[in-house]
Amino acid sequence: MTDAETTVAVDLSCSGLSVASASASAVLSPVVAPTSVLAGADGSALPPGGDRIECSDRVDTIATRYPDRCLPDPMARAHRDRTDVAGLSVPVAELLAAPISRALRWSGAGEGDGVVLIVPSDWGATRTARMVSAAQGLGASPRIVRAALVTAEALPSSSARWAVCVEACATRTAVSLVERTRGELTLIDRTIVHRWDPCRDSMRDDEVSRVLESVTALRRGRREAGTGSTEVLARGRNAERVVDACDQARLLSFVVPDLAPVEVALRLHEGVRLDRTSSP
């Protein structure tokens, strides 16, 4: 991180696009589409050398008419070098930059301004480096924070030593165990639950029960978490269902509002408490 003042935090972790600045916060659409396809849809001409990928209000409108030409979860392609968008093969760097660019436009951030990027908790070095490169290509000074860490701080009422953070995106759910100690947050372990498990009956929707199994497994894997003060914090696509399942299992659980993690990231970005991650 450079000495640039952070002006915006951007959450890309749950197939959404939440943005917070010092003066306001909002949930934007993450929809991404190639402008060359949009040019055919709205009759306008695409200038030579124009960007092929766009994330904007205009795309939101076009996506309602041509959903097959858009990507509702562009972050899911972050592990690839290139990907197909509406028949076009484009570098993933362009794809990653599009929602960040929209967030920077919304916040009014300028060249060299700092930005905190909240990424899925299961991302490793490769995808994280690509996200950093995409933000730097837009002139921003990025800092990466994994979603579980800010999710664990998202609710003022949260006080348990252990937090199990559930992040549900369009295709899968990340379940992470976070420890709070002496004002610091440490990501202890994490697991992934796919929306559909090919090893099970594909006709039965058992995603929430498998998420609950992962919550239980993470707690058991850390004796202190299994027997001590623990809460489950759910956000994203199936948060309400996860909390309902936790209630039935007598686990303390809460739904985390979309804007809460990004507002926490903006407020706490200067401290080291969001940087610690153990090696799962």
LOLO-965033 format. One line per 8 residues: their letters; for each residue x, y, z of C-alpha. Coordinates in nm, 2 decimals. Layout:
! residues N
a = X Y Z; ...
! end
This chain:
! residues 280
mtdaettv = 0.00 0.00 0.00; 0.13 0.34 -0.09; 0.09 0.66 0.12; -0.21 0.76 -0.10; -0.52 0.84 0.11; -0.78 0.57 0.08; -1.10 0.72 -0.07; -1.31 0.41 -0.14
avdlscsg = -1.36 0.05 -0.04; -1.50 -0.20 -0.29; -1.66 -0.54 -0.21; -1.64 -0.79 -0.49; -1.67 -1.11 -0.28; -2.04 -1.22 -0.31; -2.12 -1.18 -0.68; -2.21 -0.82 -0.60
lsvasasa = -2.05 -0.48 -0.61; -2.08 -0.28 -0.29; -1.89 0.05 -0.26; -1.83 0.29 0.03; -1.66 0.63 0.04; -1.61 0.88 0.32; -1.95 1.04 0.23; -2.18 0.76 0.11
savlspvv = -2.22 0.39 0.04; -2.42 0.20 -0.22; -2.48 -0.14 -0.37; -2.42 -0.14 -0.75; -2.47 -0.41 -1.01; -2.17 -0.63 -1.10; -2.30 -0.70 -1.45; -2.03 -0.69 -1.71
aptsvlag = -2.07 -0.70 -2.09; -1.86 -0.63 -2.40; -1.93 -0.29 -2.55; -1.90 -0.43 -2.90; -2.20 -0.65 -2.83; -2.38 -0.35 -2.67; -2.31 -0.15 -2.99; -2.51 -0.40 -3.18
adgsalpp = -2.79 -0.39 -2.92; -2.84 -0.02 -2.91; -2.73 0.08 -3.26; -2.43 0.29 -3.17; -2.09 0.26 -3.32; -1.79 0.13 -3.13; -1.48 0.36 -3.18; -1.15 0.19 -3.28
ggdriecs = -0.95 0.09 -2.98; -1.25 0.12 -2.75; -1.28 -0.09 -2.43; -1.44 -0.42 -2.50; -1.57 -0.46 -2.14; -1.81 -0.23 -1.96; -1.97 -0.22 -1.62; -2.23 0.06 -1.60
drvdtiat = -2.59 0.16 -1.57; -2.62 0.12 -1.94; -2.51 -0.24 -1.92; -2.77 -0.30 -1.64; -3.04 -0.20 -1.88; -2.91 -0.41 -2.17; -2.86 -0.71 -1.95; -3.24 -0.73 -1.88
rypdrclp = -3.29 -0.77 -2.25; -2.99 -0.98 -2.34; -2.88 -1.17 -2.03; -2.68 -1.43 -2.23; -2.45 -1.15 -2.34; -2.35 -1.06 -1.98; -2.16 -1.21 -1.69; -2.34 -1.17 -1.36
dpmarahr = -2.04 -1.30 -1.16; -1.72 -1.17 -1.34; -1.50 -1.25 -1.03; -1.56 -1.62 -1.09; -1.33 -1.61 -1.39; -1.03 -1.46 -1.20; -0.83 -1.79 -1.21; -0.82 -1.78 -1.59
drtdvagl = -0.59 -1.59 -1.83; -0.87 -1.53 -2.08; -1.24 -1.59 -2.09; -1.53 -1.58 -2.33; -1.78 -1.30 -2.30; -2.06 -1.31 -2.55; -1.84 -1.49 -2.80; -1.54 -1.26 -2.75
svpvaell = -1.21 -1.39 -2.60; -1.08 -1.12 -2.36; -0.80 -1.10 -2.10; -0.93 -1.16 -1.75; -0.75 -0.84 -1.65; -1.01 -0.64 -1.85; -1.29 -0.83 -1.68; -1.16 -0.77 -1.33
aapisral = -1.10 -0.40 -1.40; -1.46 -0.33 -1.52; -1.64 -0.34 -1.18; -1.35 -0.16 -1.01; -1.37 0.11 -1.27; -1.74 0.15 -1.21; -1.68 0.18 -0.83; -1.41 0.44 -0.88
rwsgageg = -1.64 0.65 -1.11; -1.92 0.63 -0.85; -1.69 0.75 -0.57; -1.51 1.01 -0.77; -1.17 0.86 -0.69; -0.88 1.01 -0.89; -0.54 0.90 -1.01; -0.33 0.76 -0.73
dgvvlivp = -0.61 0.74 -0.48; -0.61 0.44 -0.25; -0.88 0.17 -0.27; -0.95 -0.13 -0.04; -1.06 -0.43 -0.24; -1.26 -0.70 -0.05; -1.20 -1.03 -0.23; -1.34 -1.38 -0.16
sdwgatrt = -1.18 -1.54 0.14; -1.06 -1.85 -0.06; -0.85 -1.65 -0.31; -0.48 -1.72 -0.32; -0.18 -1.53 -0.45; -0.26 -1.57 -0.83; -0.61 -1.43 -0.83; -0.52 -1.16 -0.57
armvsaaq = -0.22 -1.05 -0.78; -0.45 -1.02 -1.09; -0.69 -0.81 -0.89; -0.42 -0.58 -0.77; -0.28 -0.54 -1.12; -0.63 -0.46 -1.26; -0.67 -0.18 -1.00; -0.32 -0.05 -1.06
glgaspri = -0.40 -0.04 -1.43; -0.68 0.20 -1.35; -0.44 0.43 -1.16; -0.56 0.33 -0.81; -0.34 0.22 -0.52; -0.50 -0.10 -0.40; -0.50 -0.29 -0.08; -0.65 -0.64 -0.06
vraalvta = -0.86 -0.76 0.23; -1.03 -1.10 0.25; -1.40 -1.09 0.30; -1.41 -1.30 0.61; -1.21 -1.05 0.81; -1.44 -0.76 0.75; -1.75 -0.98 0.78; -1.64 -1.07 1.13
ealpsssa = -1.64 -0.70 1.22; -1.95 -0.61 1.03; -2.21 -0.62 1.31; -2.17 -0.39 1.62; -2.32 -0.66 1.83; -2.06 -0.92 1.74; -1.85 -1.00 2.05; -1.78 -1.38 2.03
rwavcvea = -1.42 -1.48 2.02; -1.49 -1.70 1.71; -1.68 -1.61 1.40; -1.78 -1.85 1.12; -1.83 -1.63 0.81; -2.04 -1.76 0.53; -2.00 -1.58 0.19; -2.25 -1.71 -0.07
catrtavs = -2.18 -1.60 -0.43; -2.36 -1.71 -0.75; -2.19 -2.05 -0.79; -2.04 -2.15 -0.45; -2.01 -2.05 -0.08; -1.69 -1.98 0.12; -1.71 -2.08 0.49; -1.43 -1.93 0.70
lvertrge = -1.33 -1.95 1.07; -1.20 -1.62 1.21; -1.06 -1.56 1.56; -1.08 -1.23 1.74; -0.80 -1.17 1.99; -0.68 -0.85 2.15; -0.83 -0.63 1.88; -0.69 -0.84 1.59
ltlidrti = -0.86 -1.07 1.34; -0.70 -1.39 1.22; -0.84 -1.61 0.94; -0.78 -1.96 1.08; -0.93 -2.19 0.82; -1.18 -2.20 0.53; -1.36 -2.44 0.30; -1.57 -2.42 -0.01
vhrwdpcr = -1.92 -2.55 -0.07; -2.03 -2.57 -0.43; -2.39 -2.48 -0.51; -2.44 -2.82 -0.67; -2.24 -3.12 -0.55; -2.19 -3.37 -0.84; -2.12 -3.65 -0.59; -2.47 -3.62 -0.46
dsmrddev = -2.82 -3.63 -0.60; -2.84 -3.33 -0.83; -3.22 -3.32 -0.81; -3.21 -3.24 -0.44; -3.12 -2.89 -0.32; -2.90 -2.97 -0.02; -2.66 -2.67 -0.04; -2.76 -2.52 0.29
srvlesvt = -2.72 -2.85 0.48; -2.37 -2.89 0.33; -2.29 -2.53 0.44; -2.40 -2.62 0.79; -2.18 -2.93 0.78; -1.89 -2.71 0.69; -1.96 -2.47 0.97; -1.97 -2.77 1.21
alrrgrre = -1.65 -2.92 1.07; -1.46 -2.59 1.10; -1.56 -2.55 1.46; -1.47 -2.91 1.55; -1.13 -2.86 1.38; -1.05 -2.60 1.63; -1.14 -2.72 1.98; -1.17 -2.37 2.13
agtgstev = -1.42 -2.27 1.86; -1.62 -2.59 1.90; -1.67 -2.54 2.27; -1.63 -2.16 2.32; -1.82 -1.85 2.22; -1.89 -1.87 1.85; -2.13 -1.70 1.61; -2.22 -1.76 1.24
largrnae = -2.23 -1.45 1.02; -2.39 -1.51 0.68; -2.41 -1.29 0.37; -2.48 -1.32 0.00; -2.73 -1.52 -0.20; -2.86 -1.77 0.06; -2.79 -1.59 0.39; -3.14 -1.60 0.52
rvvdacdq = -3.16 -1.98 0.46; -2.83 -2.04 0.63; -2.94 -1.84 0.94; -3.27 -2.03 0.95; -3.07 -2.36 0.95; -2.84 -2.23 1.22; -3.13 -2.14 1.43; -3.27 -2.49 1.41
arllsfvv = -2.92 -2.62 1.50; -2.91 -2.38 1.80; -2.62 -2.19 1.67; -2.60 -1.81 1.73; -2.63 -1.66 1.38; -2.70 -1.33 1.20; -2.75 -1.20 0.84; -2.49 -0.94 0.75
pdlapvev = -2.62 -0.65 0.54; -2.45 -0.60 0.20; -2.30 -0.27 0.29; -2.17 -0.35 0.63; -1.84 -0.53 0.53; -1.74 -0.25 0.29; -1.81 0.02 0.54; -1.60 -0.17 0.80
alrlhegv = -1.31 -0.20 0.55; -1.31 0.17 0.48; -1.31 0.25 0.85; -1.04 0.01 0.95; -0.81 0.01 0.65; -0.52 0.18 0.83; -0.49 -0.09 1.10; -0.30 -0.42 1.07
rldrtssp = -0.59 -0.61 1.23; -0.73 -0.69 0.88; -0.41 -0.83 0.74; -0.35 -1.14 0.94; -0.42 -1.48 0.78; -0.29 -1.81 0.91; -0.20 -2.08 0.65; -0.50 -2.31 0.62
! end
